């Protein structure tokens, strides 16, 4: 009897917390459901292009182009991460740091979108070069070894969640000019969140895999009962999108390049922290070089995005949360999501149809997913030996990262552009504080982190 149970026990150990392991395949119908669910679990895909286009008074056709390109680039990078170098169930999407940088630089009188995207492209190429393995070593791989330290990985996960929280709860509530503000927005988001939580906890093994999709559909139906959802934007755009190289022009400012490089540093560090988390959930060994290869693929995707007029690529934390809630760690599911993004990116009418899903509904579900990932970061900190040095390192990094988000706008306007962008990115300010203090205070220390 013990021998009969041994293979099942071994398989469970290999999968870790997942019911479906990282290298396991799934039937086509489940791949389709999980693929669409991963697409809808990326609020930045639906929020950033629309906000960016409206900030620059772009036409509906130009905004549709932004949507098409973000789908295409995200799909290409996600496919490559799933079956290429990294080979983990990682979904790639637009990064809020590059979005903020492009938005600010694009609106400066002496810069504009040509300088913003040109400088962004050069920064992505530089970061890709730094990630290229040379004799089994790369610059980015040097950071990888730090993530075996629970203090580093836990705090970086929390800082990453702090930074992207601006697209979850605030967009759930909306603004005074938003249709449905505040009661309809809040109620539609609440229904989406409650359904997602309920199906996740009580839906059983199979139904929980469609928890997010169910929540988004029912939340949208409720929203449409009060706020009409028009199909006119779908009818007004063409079927296919034609990619254009540097559609906003190309120019370079080296101080702008530095801004984007500094924004890519915490993006890669935060990504490596989440690579480590996902690999741990699936009991998958991951080396600093393998994490560096994942950052290299993301940098190439970001360079492609800059070339086509869209944003940089980063691992999506809410999709990491989706892995945890569905307990499906198959990288073939995220590969299906990448293929879905490629198809949708080619067809502008489908892009616009997906945009009709209310932002408030997507953001409410994202709030729950971000919270799940943040709590996992807190769980990692449970394994830290909280001596005086680690209290200083972790506490300082978290408070500096969080505090920068609350600097008043009138204060920011008096600071140089570089400081404006850095202070609004908790993963930059907190991450830099974390690494510097850890290197200064814990260098040569033994037992600074207890692996329980």
matplotlib code that plots the C-alpha trace (Angstrom):
import matplotlib.pyplot as plt

x = [0.0, 2.8, 4.5, 1.2, 1.0, 4.6, 4.2, 1.3, 3.2, 6.2, 4.1, 2.6, 6.1, 7.2, 4.2, 4.5, 1.4, 0.1, -2.5, -1.0, 2.8, 4.9, 5.8, 2.5, 0.1, -3.6, -6.6, -7.3, -10.6, -8.9, -6.0, -8.5, -10.3, -7.0, -5.6, -8.5, -8.5, -4.9, -5.6, -8.4, -6.2, -4.0, -5.6, -2.7, -3.5, -6.9, -6.1, -2.7, -3.3, -6.6, -5.2, -2.1, -4.0, -6.4, -3.6, -2.2, -5.6, -5.1, -7.8, -9.8, -7.8, -4.5, -5.8, -6.9, -3.3, -1.9, -4.2, -3.2, 0.5, 0.4, -1.5, 1.0, 4.2, 2.8, 1.8, 5.1, 7.1, 4.7, 5.1, 8.9, 9.0, 6.7, 8.6, 11.8, 14.6, 12.8, 10.3, 8.0, 4.3, 5.0, 2.7, 4.2, 2.4, 2.9, 5.0, 3.7, 7.2, 7.7, 4.1, 4.8, 8.1, 6.7, 3.7, 5.9, 8.6, 6.0, 4.3, 7.5, 7.9, 11.5, 11.0, 7.8, 6.9, 9.7, 12.3, 10.3, 10.1, 13.5, 15.2, 13.1, 14.2, 17.9, 17.5, 15.8, 18.7, 21.2, 19.4, 19.1, 22.9, 23.5, 21.4, 23.2, 25.1, 28.8, 30.7, 27.7, 27.6, 25.8, 25.3, 21.7, 22.6, 24.6, 21.3, 19.8, 21.8, 20.2, 16.8, 17.8, 17.6, 14.0, 14.4, 15.3, 12.7, 9.9, 10.4, 10.8, 7.5, 5.8, 7.4, 6.3, 2.8, 2.9, 3.9, 1.2, -1.5, -2.3, -4.1, -6.3, -8.3, -8.3, -9.5, -12.2, -13.7, -13.0, -13.2, -16.0, -16.0, -16.2, -19.6, -21.1, -19.1, -19.3, -22.1, -22.4, -18.6, -18.2, -21.1, -20.0, -16.4, -17.7, -19.8, -16.7, -14.5, -17.1, -17.7, -14.0, -13.4, -16.4, -15.6, -11.9, -12.6, -15.7, -15.7, -13.8, -10.9, -12.3, -14.6, -11.9, -9.9, -12.5, -13.0, -11.6, -13.4, -16.7, -16.2, -15.4, -18.4, -21.0, -19.5, -19.7, -23.3, -24.2, -22.4, -24.2, -27.6, -26.9, -24.4, -25.0, -22.0, -21.8, -20.5, -19.9, -16.1, -15.9, -17.8, -15.6, -12.2, -10.7, -10.3, -6.5, -3.7, -0.5, 2.6, 4.6, 8.2, 8.6, 5.1, 5.7, 9.2, 12.7, 15.0, 17.3, 18.1, 20.7, 19.3, 16.0, 17.8, 19.2, 15.6, 14.4, 17.4, 16.7, 13.1, 14.1, 16.4, 13.6, 11.4, 14.0, 14.7, 11.0, 10.6, 13.4, 11.7, 8.5, 10.4, 11.8, 8.3, 6.7, 9.5, 9.3, 5.5, 6.3, 9.4, 11.3, 15.0, 15.9, 19.4, 20.5, 21.5, 18.0, 16.4, 18.8, 17.7, 14.1, 15.1, 16.9, 13.7, 11.6, 14.2, 13.9, 10.2, 10.4, 12.7, 10.2, 7.5, 9.4, 10.0, 6.3, 5.1, 4.0, 5.3, 7.9, 7.2, 7.2, 5.9, 2.3, 1.9, -1.9, -1.3, 1.1, -1.8, -3.9, -1.5, -1.9, -5.7, -6.2, -3.3, -2.5, 1.2, 1.4, 3.6, 1.5, -1.5, 0.5, 1.7, -2.0, -2.5, 0.4, -1.1, -4.5, -2.8, -1.2, -4.5, -6.3, -3.5, -3.8, -7.5, -8.4, -12.2, -11.5, -9.1, -11.9, -14.4, -12.2, -11.8, -15.6, -15.1, -15.4, -12.1, -13.8, -14.6, -11.1, -9.5, -11.6, -10.5, -6.9, -7.2, -7.8, -5.0, -2.4, -3.3, -2.7, 0.8, 1.6, 0.6, 2.9, 5.7, 4.7, 4.8, 8.4, 9.3, 8.0, 11.2, 13.5, 15.5, 14.4, 17.5, 18.3, 20.1, 17.3, 14.7, 16.6, 17.1, 13.5, 11.8, 13.8, 13.2, 9.5, 8.9, 11.1, 9.4, 5.9, 6.7, 7.7, 4.2, 2.8, 5.1, 2.8, 2.5, 3.6, 6.8, 7.5, 7.2, 10.1, 12.4, 14.4, 12.7, 14.9, 13.8, 10.2, 10.1, 12.1, 10.1, 6.9, 8.3, 8.5, 10.4, 13.2, 13.5, 12.7, 14.7, 17.8, 17.5, 17.0, 20.1, 22.4, 21.5, 21.6, 25.1, 26.3, 24.8, 24.6, 27.8, 29.8, 27.0, 26.0, 22.5, 21.0, 18.2, 16.9, 15.5, 12.9]
y = [0.0, 2.4, 1.6, 2.3, 5.8, 6.7, 8.0, 10.2, 11.6, 12.2, 14.0, 16.2, 17.1, 17.9, 20.2, 22.1, 24.0, 23.6, 21.0, 21.2, 21.4, 23.9, 21.4, 19.6, 20.0, 20.5, 19.7, 22.4, 23.5, 24.3, 26.0, 28.3, 29.2, 29.8, 31.8, 34.2, 34.4, 35.5, 38.1, 39.6, 39.5, 42.2, 45.6, 47.6, 46.2, 47.9, 51.0, 52.3, 52.6, 54.4, 56.8, 57.4, 58.1, 60.5, 62.4, 63.3, 63.8, 60.9, 59.9, 56.7, 55.0, 55.9, 54.6, 51.4, 51.1, 51.4, 48.6, 46.4, 46.9, 46.3, 43.0, 42.0, 42.8, 41.3, 38.1, 37.7, 38.2, 35.9, 33.1, 33.4, 33.4, 30.3, 28.1, 29.9, 30.9, 31.3, 28.4, 29.5, 30.3, 34.0, 36.6, 39.8, 43.1, 46.9, 48.3, 51.2, 52.7, 53.1, 54.3, 57.2, 58.0, 58.2, 60.2, 62.8, 63.1, 63.1, 66.2, 68.2, 71.1, 70.3, 66.5, 65.1, 61.6, 61.2, 61.8, 59.7, 56.6, 57.0, 57.3, 54.5, 52.2, 53.0, 52.2, 48.9, 47.9, 48.8, 46.7, 43.8, 43.9, 43.9, 40.7, 38.8, 35.8, 35.9, 32.9, 32.0, 35.4, 38.7, 42.0, 41.3, 37.8, 39.3, 40.4, 36.9, 35.4, 37.9, 36.4, 33.3, 35.7, 35.8, 39.4, 40.6, 38.6, 39.3, 43.1, 43.4, 41.6, 44.0, 47.1, 45.9, 45.6, 49.0, 50.5, 49.0, 49.5, 52.8, 50.8, 48.7, 50.3, 53.9, 52.7, 50.5, 53.7, 55.9, 59.7, 62.2, 62.4, 58.6, 57.2, 55.3, 57.2, 56.3, 53.8, 51.9, 51.7, 50.4, 48.0, 46.5, 46.1, 44.6, 42.0, 41.1, 40.8, 38.8, 36.3, 35.9, 35.2, 32.9, 30.8, 30.7, 29.3, 27.2, 26.5, 23.2, 22.0, 22.8, 25.8, 27.8, 27.8, 30.1, 32.2, 35.5, 35.1, 34.4, 37.5, 39.8, 38.6, 39.0, 42.3, 43.6, 42.5, 44.3, 47.4, 47.4, 47.3, 50.9, 52.3, 51.5, 49.8, 51.1, 48.9, 51.9, 52.0, 48.4, 49.3, 52.3, 50.7, 48.5, 44.7, 44.5, 46.6, 47.4, 47.8, 51.0, 51.5, 54.5, 55.9, 59.0, 59.7, 59.0, 61.2, 60.7, 62.6, 60.9, 62.2, 60.6, 57.4, 57.4, 57.9, 54.8, 52.7, 53.5, 52.6, 49.2, 48.3, 47.8, 46.2, 43.5, 43.1, 42.8, 40.3, 38.2, 38.2, 36.9, 34.4, 33.0, 32.9, 31.1, 28.6, 27.9, 27.2, 24.6, 23.2, 24.2, 24.9, 28.4, 29.8, 33.5, 32.9, 31.5, 34.6, 36.8, 35.1, 35.9, 39.6, 39.5, 38.2, 41.0, 43.6, 42.5, 42.6, 46.1, 47.3, 45.9, 47.8, 51.1, 50.5, 50.0, 52.8, 51.1, 50.3, 48.1, 44.5, 43.3, 40.1, 40.7, 40.2, 39.7, 36.8, 35.4, 35.7, 33.9, 31.0, 30.8, 30.9, 28.5, 26.3, 25.7, 26.3, 25.0, 27.2, 26.0, 27.9, 31.1, 30.1, 29.9, 33.4, 34.7, 33.2, 34.7, 38.1, 37.8, 37.0, 39.8, 42.2, 41.6, 42.3, 45.8, 45.1, 42.4, 44.8, 47.4, 44.7, 43.8, 47.4, 47.5, 45.5, 48.3, 49.3, 49.3, 45.6, 44.7, 46.8, 45.3, 41.8, 43.1, 44.5, 40.9, 39.4, 42.1, 41.4, 37.7, 38.3, 40.9, 38.5, 35.9, 38.5, 38.9, 35.2, 35.1, 37.6, 35.2, 33.1, 36.1, 36.2, 39.7, 40.9, 44.6, 44.8, 43.2, 45.4, 48.5, 47.1, 45.9, 48.7, 51.5, 50.1, 49.7, 53.2, 55.0, 53.1, 53.9, 57.4, 58.5, 57.8, 60.5, 63.4, 66.3, 67.2, 70.8, 69.5, 67.1, 70.0, 71.8, 68.8, 67.8, 65.3, 62.4, 62.8, 63.3, 59.9, 58.1, 59.2, 57.9, 54.4, 52.6, 49.7, 52.1, 54.1, 51.2, 48.6, 50.8, 51.4, 47.7, 46.5, 49.3, 48.8, 45.0, 45.2, 47.6, 46.0, 42.3, 41.9, 39.1, 38.4, 34.8, 33.8, 37.1, 35.1, 31.9, 29.4, 27.7]
z = [0.0, 0.9, -2.4, -4.3, -2.7, -3.3, -6.9, -6.0, -3.0, -5.2, -7.9, -5.2, -3.9, -7.4, -8.0, -4.7, -4.0, -7.6, -8.5, -12.0, -12.1, -14.1, -16.8, -17.0, -20.0, -20.0, -22.3, -25.0, -23.4, -20.1, -21.8, -23.6, -20.3, -18.4, -21.4, -21.5, -17.7, -17.7, -20.4, -18.3, -15.2, -16.6, -15.7, -17.1, -20.6, -20.5, -18.4, -19.6, -23.4, -22.9, -20.3, -22.3, -25.5, -23.8, -22.1, -25.5, -27.2, -29.6, -32.0, -31.4, -34.2, -32.5, -29.2, -30.9, -32.3, -28.8, -27.6, -30.6, -30.0, -26.2, -26.9, -29.6, -27.6, -24.4, -26.3, -27.9, -24.7, -22.7, -25.2, -25.1, -21.3, -21.1, -23.6, -24.2, -21.9, -18.5, -19.0, -16.1, -16.1, -16.4, -18.0, -19.3, -19.5, -19.5, -16.6, -14.7, -14.3, -18.1, -18.4, -15.9, -17.5, -21.1, -19.9, -18.1, -20.8, -23.6, -22.1, -21.6, -24.1, -24.7, -25.0, -26.5, -27.5, -30.0, -27.3, -24.8, -26.9, -28.5, -25.1, -23.8, -26.7, -26.0, -22.3, -23.0, -25.4, -22.7, -20.1, -22.5, -23.0, -19.2, -19.0, -21.7, -20.2, -20.8, -19.4, -17.3, -15.7, -16.4, -14.5, -13.7, -12.5, -9.7, -8.1, -8.4, -5.5, -3.1, -3.6, -1.6, 1.3, 2.5, 3.7, 0.2, -1.7, 0.8, 1.0, -2.8, -3.4, -1.0, -2.6, -6.0, -4.8, -3.3, -6.6, -8.8, -6.2, -8.0, -10.8, -8.5, -5.7, -7.2, -10.6, -8.8, -7.3, -10.3, -10.3, -10.3, -14.1, -14.4, -15.4, -12.4, -9.8, -7.0, -6.2, -9.4, -9.7, -6.2, -6.4, -9.7, -8.4, -5.2, -7.0, -9.1, -6.0, -4.0, -6.9, -7.4, -3.7, -3.4, -6.5, -5.5, -2.0, -2.6, -6.3, -6.1, -8.2, -11.6, -11.2, -9.4, -12.6, -14.1, -11.0, -12.4, -15.8, -14.0, -11.8, -14.7, -16.8, -13.9, -12.8, -16.3, -16.7, -13.4, -14.6, -18.0, -16.2, -15.0, -17.4, -21.1, -22.8, -26.4, -29.2, -31.4, -30.9, -32.2, -35.4, -36.1, -36.1, -38.9, -38.5, -38.6, -37.2, -39.1, -36.8, -37.4, -36.3, -34.0, -34.9, -32.8, -34.1, -32.8, -30.8, -27.8, -24.6, -22.4, -19.2, -20.3, -21.0, -17.5, -16.1, -18.0, -17.0, -13.3, -13.9, -15.4, -12.5, -9.9, -12.6, -13.1, -9.4, -8.6, -11.5, -10.1, -6.7, -8.3, -10.5, -7.2, -5.7, -8.7, -9.0, -5.2, -5.5, -8.2, -6.5, -9.6, -9.2, -10.5, -10.7, -10.9, -14.6, -15.4, -13.8, -15.8, -19.0, -18.0, -17.6, -20.9, -22.7, -20.9, -22.0, -25.6, -25.4, -23.9, -26.7, -29.2, -27.4, -27.5, -31.2, -31.9, -29.6, -26.4, -22.9, -21.3, -20.3, -16.7, -15.0, -13.9, -10.2, -10.5, -12.8, -10.2, -7.8, -10.3, -10.3, -6.5, -6.6, -9.4, -8.3, -12.0, -12.5, -16.1, -18.3, -21.2, -19.8, -19.9, -23.4, -24.4, -22.9, -25.0, -28.2, -27.3, -26.9, -30.3, -32.0, -30.2, -30.9, -34.7, -34.7, -33.5, -33.3, -30.7, -28.9, -28.6, -27.6, -24.6, -23.7, -23.1, -19.9, -17.3, -15.7, -12.3, -12.6, -13.6, -10.9, -8.2, -9.1, -9.4, -5.8, -4.5, -6.6, -5.6, -2.0, -2.4, -3.7, -1.1, 1.7, 0.2, 0.5, 4.2, 4.6, 3.3, 6.0, 8.6, 7.9, 8.7, 11.9, 13.0, 14.8, 15.1, 11.7, 9.8, 11.5, 10.3, 6.8, 6.2, 8.1, 6.4, 2.9, 3.4, 4.9, 2.4, -0.5, 0.9, 1.9, -1.6, -2.8, -0.6, -1.5, -2.4, -6.1, -5.4, -3.8, -6.7, -9.2, -7.6, -8.0, -11.0, -13.4, -12.3, -8.7, -9.6, -11.3, -8.7, -5.7, -7.3, -7.7, -4.4, -5.9, -6.8, -3.6, -1.3, -3.4, -3.5, 0.3, 0.9, -1.1, 0.2, 3.9, 3.5, 2.0, 4.6, 7.8, 6.9, 5.0, 6.6, 9.1, 9.8, 10.8, 9.5, 7.9, 9.5, 7.0, 9.1]

ax = plt.figure().add_subplot(projection="3d")
ax.plot(x, y, z, "-o")
ax.set_aspect("equal")
plt.show()
